[in-house]
Amino acid sequence: MVILKRFIFDISFAVPSEERAMTCISGWKHTVKHIYTTGHRSYNITGATNTHYVNSNGLPDDEHYTTVYDMYLILSAASGMEAFTDIIKTVSYDASYESASGNTVTQKWVNTNRYLDGRATAPENISVIGGKTGTTGQAGYCLILLSRNEKNEMLYSFVFGAGSGGDLYYYMNQILSEFG
């Protein structure tokens, strides 16, 4: 569990890097292919049958896809795991790993979720737990968010394809205000 938790931290923070994600699990008995195959089976268990990942960094690939509904199913299932919620609400993480060249690299990785670092404020009566940001030229600015409303109900909200970081949080606040 410690290695898996470390792997999730490593692929959730800072600049996505296939090398970084793979070096953090070096020495683990499973291959990268096994990790993705196991992940795909896990997604299918949640009912997320329209998701297929081929890399850990989320960068575009024709075989790398998901749907908003699948993201809801995955986030809903993961939100029941304490380790997951601990990770998505973490503001920063001190990481140390061995690079492909064999050098030890130590870095502070900072969560890019603006709700967590104070650069964005959620609507009144909404408590943000955490989430996952992602940005590519193809996908635009994206955020999946886990939060609670004043009735303590869990909220799962998503914005995909925003044109800028400012737009991303504007749209998310609109969703939280309207449906939270």
C-alpha positions as CSV (number, residue, x, y, z in Angstrom):
1,M,0.0,0.0,0.0
2,V,2.9,2.4,0.7
3,I,4.3,2.0,-2.8
4,L,0.9,2.4,-4.4
5,K,0.2,5.5,-2.3
6,R,3.6,6.9,-3.3
7,F,2.8,6.1,-7.0
8,I,-0.5,8.0,-6.7
9,F,1.3,11.0,-5.1
10,D,3.9,11.0,-7.8
11,I,1.5,11.0,-10.7
12,S,-0.8,13.5,-9.1
13,F,1.6,16.4,-8.4
14,A,3.8,18.7,-10.4
15,V,4.5,18.4,-14.1
16,P,3.4,15.0,-15.5
17,S,6.3,12.8,-16.3
18,E,6.1,9.2,-17.5
19,E,9.7,8.8,-16.3
20,R,8.9,10.1,-12.8
21,A,5.9,7.9,-12.5
22,M,7.8,4.8,-13.6
23,T,10.9,5.5,-11.5
24,C,8.8,5.7,-8.3
25,I,7.7,2.1,-8.8
26,S,11.0,0.7,-9.9
27,G,11.7,-2.4,-8.0
28,W,8.0,-3.1,-7.8
29,K,7.3,-6.6,-9.2
30,H,4.6,-5.4,-11.6
31,T,5.2,-4.1,-15.1
32,V,3.8,-0.9,-16.5
33,K,1.5,-3.0,-18.7
34,H,0.3,-4.9,-15.6
35,I,-0.5,-1.6,-13.8
36,Y,-2.6,-0.3,-16.7
37,T,-4.3,-3.7,-17.1
38,T,-5.1,-3.8,-13.4
39,G,-6.3,-0.2,-13.6
40,H,-8.6,-0.9,-16.5
41,R,-10.1,-3.9,-14.6
42,S,-10.6,-1.6,-11.6
43,Y,-12.4,1.0,-13.8
44,N,-14.6,-1.7,-15.2
45,I,-15.5,-2.8,-11.6
46,T,-16.8,0.7,-11.0
47,G,-18.8,0.6,-14.2
48,A,-16.4,2.9,-16.0
49,T,-16.4,1.0,-19.3
50,N,-15.6,4.0,-21.5
51,T,-12.1,4.7,-20.1
52,H,-8.8,3.5,-21.4
53,Y,-5.4,5.0,-20.3
54,V,-2.2,4.2,-22.0
55,N,0.2,6.5,-20.1
56,S,0.4,7.9,-16.6
57,N,0.8,11.5,-17.6
58,G,-2.5,12.1,-19.4
59,L,-0.8,13.5,-22.5
60,P,-2.7,13.0,-25.7
61,D,-2.8,9.6,-27.3
62,D,-5.5,8.2,-29.7
63,E,-5.9,5.2,-27.3
64,H,-6.2,7.4,-24.2
65,Y,-9.8,8.4,-23.5
66,T,-12.5,8.7,-20.9
67,T,-16.0,10.2,-20.4
68,V,-17.4,12.6,-17.8
69,Y,-19.6,9.8,-16.5
70,D,-16.7,7.4,-16.1
71,M,-14.8,10.1,-14.3
72,Y,-17.7,10.5,-11.9
73,L,-17.8,6.7,-11.3
74,I,-14.0,6.6,-10.7
75,L,-14.1,9.6,-8.4
76,S,-17.1,8.3,-6.5
77,A,-15.4,5.0,-5.9
78,A,-12.1,6.5,-5.0
79,S,-13.7,9.1,-2.6
80,G,-14.5,6.2,-0.2
81,M,-10.8,5.5,0.3
82,E,-9.1,7.5,3.0
83,A,-5.7,7.3,1.3
84,F,-7.2,8.9,-1.9
85,T,-8.8,11.8,0.0
86,D,-5.6,12.3,1.9
87,I,-3.7,12.7,-1.4
88,I,-6.1,15.0,-3.2
89,K,-6.3,17.4,-0.3
90,T,-2.5,17.6,0.1
91,V,-1.2,21.1,-0.8
92,S,2.5,20.0,-1.3
93,Y,4.6,16.9,-1.2
94,D,8.3,16.4,-0.6
95,A,9.4,13.8,-3.1
96,S,12.7,11.9,-3.6
97,Y,13.3,9.5,-6.4
98,E,16.0,8.1,-8.6
99,S,16.1,9.5,-12.1
100,A,16.7,7.3,-15.2
101,S,20.3,8.4,-15.1
102,G,20.6,7.0,-11.5
103,N,20.8,10.3,-9.7
104,T,18.7,11.0,-6.6
105,V,16.3,13.8,-7.3
106,T,14.6,15.7,-4.4
107,Q,11.8,18.1,-5.2
108,K,8.8,19.8,-3.6
109,W,5.8,19.1,-5.7
110,V,2.9,21.6,-5.3
111,N,-0.7,20.8,-5.9
112,T,-2.0,22.9,-8.8
113,N,-5.6,23.0,-7.4
114,R,-6.2,26.7,-6.8
115,Y,-8.9,26.0,-4.2
116,L,-6.2,24.4,-2.0
117,D,-3.6,27.1,-2.4
118,G,-5.9,30.0,-1.9
119,R,-5.8,31.4,-5.4
120,A,-9.5,30.5,-5.9
121,T,-12.4,30.6,-3.4
122,A,-15.3,28.2,-3.5
123,P,-18.8,29.6,-3.2
124,E,-20.2,30.1,0.3
125,N,-21.3,26.9,2.0
126,I,-19.1,24.7,-0.2
127,S,-16.1,23.0,1.4
128,V,-13.6,21.8,-1.1
129,I,-11.9,18.5,-0.2
130,G,-9.6,18.2,-3.2
131,G,-9.4,17.2,-6.8
132,K,-7.2,16.7,-9.8
133,T,-6.2,19.3,-12.4
134,G,-4.9,18.6,-15.8
135,T,-4.1,20.7,-18.8
136,T,-3.1,19.9,-22.4
137,G,-3.5,21.7,-25.6
138,Q,-6.0,19.2,-26.8
139,A,-8.0,18.9,-23.6
140,G,-7.8,22.5,-22.4
141,Y,-7.9,23.2,-18.6
142,C,-9.6,20.4,-16.7
143,L,-10.6,19.8,-13.0
144,I,-12.4,17.1,-11.2
145,L,-13.4,18.2,-7.8
146,L,-14.6,16.5,-4.6
147,S,-16.4,18.8,-2.1
148,R,-19.2,19.0,0.4
149,N,-22.2,21.3,0.7
150,E,-23.7,22.8,3.9
151,K,-25.9,19.6,4.3
152,N,-22.6,17.6,4.3
153,E,-23.6,16.0,1.0
154,M,-20.7,14.8,-1.2
155,L,-20.4,16.7,-4.4
156,Y,-18.6,15.5,-7.5
157,S,-18.0,18.2,-10.1
158,F,-16.2,18.4,-13.4
159,V,-15.0,21.0,-15.9
160,F,-13.2,19.8,-19.0
161,G,-12.0,22.0,-21.9
162,A,-11.9,25.5,-20.3
163,G,-9.9,28.0,-22.2
164,S,-7.8,29.3,-19.3
165,G,-7.1,28.7,-15.6
166,G,-9.4,31.6,-14.7
167,D,-12.2,30.2,-16.8
168,L,-11.8,26.8,-15.2
169,Y,-12.5,28.1,-11.7
170,Y,-15.2,30.5,-12.9
171,Y,-17.0,27.5,-14.5
172,M,-16.5,25.3,-11.5
173,N,-17.9,28.0,-9.2
174,Q,-20.9,28.3,-11.4
175,I,-21.5,24.6,-11.2
176,L,-21.0,24.5,-7.4
177,S,-23.3,27.6,-6.9
178,E,-26.0,26.1,-9.1
179,F,-26.0,22.5,-8.0
180,G,-24.2,22.5,-4.7
